Amino acid sequence: MTGSTAASFTADDYRARMERAARTAAEAGLAGLLVAPGPDLVWLTGYTPPAVTERLTLLVLAAGQDPVLVVPALEAPDAHRAAGAAALTLRDWTDDKDPYAATAALLGTSGRFGISDNAWALHLLALQQAMPGSSYASLTEALPMLRAVKDAAELDLMAAAGAAADATFEEIRNVPFAGRREAEVAADLDRLLRRHGHEQVDFTIVASGPNGADPHHEAGDRVIARGDMVVLDFGGLRDGYGSDTSRTVHVGEPTDEERRVHDVVREAQEAGFRAVRPGAACQDVDRAARRVIADAGYGEYFIHRTGHGIGVTTHEPPYMIEGEERPLVPGMCFSVEPGVYLPGRFGVRIEDIVTVTEDGGRRLNTTPRELVIVE
């Protein structure tokens, strides 16, 4: 997370997040949470270790206890400078000490704990040995909604990231497409995202012609030609919060069929957006978008979920998919991105990030969803 983002949140903000996380864990029947370096640690403390190494760094949270960050002594000065440092106790350890025993002393030898999805097996196995009566559940499994509902400051950062992605699209639509390789346009997207404030670019999909039928196509050496549909899907982190948008453009004039498929996807995306409201189930968004595509005869070619959550990572819960009955809550942010993928021919995807409001939804991407003609 960049320094500018850390400055956006105070120690009190991080204290409130840690208290809520510990309380939510207890309500879920967990004895505590163990948070390794990664997005959860950044969100809870504002701390990103200078390097992720084999030395244990672990935030220990349990209801009724002060938060403790176990950190290598040589990295303690960096941890002390974190925005949330004043809201926790730092427990440093030197290389001649056992950090797992120190962690066990904070928690006891038994209980079920939530642990970061990205915790190293090296550390988890050592914790199990130090706490032989312990068991573990991934944070995504145990507390999938921990970061899902954004506060007002987070929503401002999400909106700024969306606006930066929109500005990137407005510029990319004016660059030459025909005669250039997909990888060249992808490099333009990367450059523009960074110019508009992104410190991290996670993906720049440029899928032209038949490559557009692969939703996660990696931009390559294919030369874009006149007559190609081109799926653009790009995003990353700006001030620590995610952007992710997709638009499908056409090089020169499209055929009637290409226009028809694009119109179907645009209508599906609109239907998915209109299904967003507090209390609706996540699957309702998927159903609304999927119904439009199925009714148009392209149901078998919509081959992925309608959306995913986004925040300090570009993919996180909640997911807009059949079977997910979790209700939408104001402050949730997620993509609405239906698509149609015709093998060997072309694909279309249209994606906005949407946040749930008190009475519906608000798009965080506002660039045109109509088919854009490029040269």
Salt bridges, closest charged atoms under 4 A:
ASP12 OD1 - ARG15 NH1 2.53
ASP40 OD1 - ARG147 NH1 2.34
ASP78 OD1 - ARG81 NH2 2.89
ASP95 OD2 - ARG55 NH2 2.84
GLU154 OE2 - ARG17 NH2 3.63
GLU170 OE1 - ARG173 NH1 3.29
GLU171 OE1 - ARG195 NH2 2.26
GLU171 OE2 - HIS196 NE2 2.69
GLU182 OE1 - HIS217 NE2 2.75
ASP188 OD2 - ARG180 NH1 2.92
ASP188 OD1 - ARG191 NH2 3.35
ASP190 OD1 - ARG194 NE 2.75
ASP221 OD1 - ARG181 NE 3.56
ASP228 OD2 - ARG222 NH1 2.75
ASP233 OD2 - ARG349 NH2 2.95
ASP239 OD2 - ARG238 NH1 3.55
ASP244 OD2 - HIS308 NE2 2.99
GLU253 OE1 - ARG259 NH2 3.41
GLU257 OE1 - ARG345 NH2 2.38
GLU258 OE1 - HIS250 NE2 2.75
ASP263 OD1 - ARG266 NH2 3.12
GLU270 OE2 - ARG274 NE 2.65
GLU270 OE1 - ARG363 NH2 2.53
ASP286 OD1 - ARG290 NH2 2.81
GLU316 OE1 - ARG147 NH2 2.69
GLU316 OE2 - LYS150 NZ 3.16
GLU322 OE2 - ARG287 NH2 2.81
GLU324 OE2 - ARG326 NE 3.81
GLU337 OE2 - HIS308 NE2 3.11
GLU337 OE1 - ARG349 NE 3.84
GLU351 OE2 - HIS308 NE2 3.90
ASP352 OD1 - ARG247 NH2 2.72
ASP352 OD2 - ARG363 NH1 2.53
ASP352 OD2 - ARG369 NH1 3.25
GLU375 OE1 - ARG226 NH1 3.00
